[in-house]
Amino acid sequence: MIDVLYFAWVRERIGIPKEKLETTATTVMDLVEELRAREERYALAFSDLSSLRVAVDQDLSDFDAPLNGAREVAFFPPMTGG
């Protein structure tokens, strides 16, 4: 089981802040593909990966990052400084 968290407009498009998933994904991209295939709202939220960032176990990661042993994956828009 893995916790998947959604922030900002990603959460708004999907409609929930987090969920626990059983997954066979071995990378973040595999997980994204599984999510996209679930429902239209996921496909919409993950349609443009260039506008998304991902963290695995609270470490900023790439979409090709491995998920072996990961407990949490978070998706969020890029943050701007101020």
Beta strands, then each sheet from edge to edge (+ up, - down):
strand 1: 2-6
strand 2: 18-21
strand 3: 53-56
strand 4: 59-61
strand 5: 72-76
sheet 1: 2+ 1- 5- 3+ 4-
end
